[in-house]
Amino acid sequence: MTGYFATSRAGHDAGSLYVIVGEEDGYVYLSDGRLRSMERPKKKSRRHIQVIRETVDVELQKRLLGREAVFDHEIKYAIKQYLAAR
């Protein structure tokens, strides 16, 4: 699921759009590039998110999967592009 867009279904951030930047034992790590940066992603249960079956661009997804450096402005840009295409 790393590299997919997701919305929060529960919590004070319900309805917020994020990019899944990591996974671990029933939890995902989410970043929006603004409040939740790549250095401090939000840890959230998989049950509390709705995965959107669209991914960020291929290059960014490869870098997320390869655990290479990804910057906040790239996450913000990916979210902006997704919202513009909706």
C-alpha positions in Angstrom: 0.0 0.0 0.0 3.0 2.3 0.2 2.6 5.1 -2.3 -1.2 5.0 -2.3 -3.4 7.9 -1.3 -5.7 7.5 1.7 -8.2 9.4 3.7 -8.6 9.2 7.4 -11.9 7.7 8.6 -11.6 8.2 12.3 -10.0 10.6 14.8 -9.7 14.4 14.8 -8.2 14.3 11.3 -11.2 12.4 9.7 -11.5 13.3 6.1 -7.9 14.4 5.7 -6.0 13.2 2.6 -2.6 11.6 3.0 0.0 9.5 1.2 0.9 6.2 2.7 4.7 6.4 3.2 5.2 3.1 5.2 3.6 0.0 6.7 4.1 -2.0 9.9 2.1 -4.7 11.6 -1.5 -3.5 11.0 -0.5 0.2 11.0 0.4 2.6 8.2 2.4 5.8 8.3 0.8 8.8 6.7 2.2 12.1 5.5 0.6 15.1 4.0 3.8 17.1 3.6 2.5 19.9 5.8 1.3 19.1 9.3 2.6 15.5 9.0 6.0 15.7 7.5 8.2 12.8 6.2 10.3 13.2 9.4 7.2 12.8 11.6 4.5 10.7 9.8 1.2 9.9 11.4 0.9 6.3 12.6 -2.6 5.1 12.1 -4.4 1.7 12.2 -5.4 0.3 8.8 -9.0 0.1 10.1 -9.1 3.9 10.5 -8.2 4.8 6.9 -9.8 4.5 3.5 -7.3 3.5 0.9 -7.8 5.3 -2.5 -6.9 3.0 -5.4 -4.7 5.6 -7.0 -0.9 6.0 -6.4 1.5 8.8 -6.6 3.7 9.0 -9.7 5.9 6.0 -10.5 9.2 7.6 -9.6 8.0 8.8 -6.2 6.4 5.4 -5.4 9.7 3.7 -6.3 11.6 6.0 -3.9 9.1 5.4 -1.1 9.3 1.6 -1.6 13.1 1.8 -1.7 13.2 4.0 1.4 15.1 6.7 -0.5 14.8 10.4 0.5 11.4 11.9 -0.3 10.8 15.5 0.6 7.7 17.2 2.0 7.2 19.4 -1.1 7.0 16.2 -3.3 4.2 14.8 -1.1 2.4 18.2 -1.1 2.7 18.3 -4.9 1.4 14.7 -5.4 -1.6 15.5 -3.2 -2.2 18.8 -5.1 -2.0 16.9 -8.5 -4.5 14.2 -7.2 -7.0 16.9 -6.0 -6.7 18.8 -9.3 -7.4 15.6 -11.3 -10.6 14.7 -9.3 
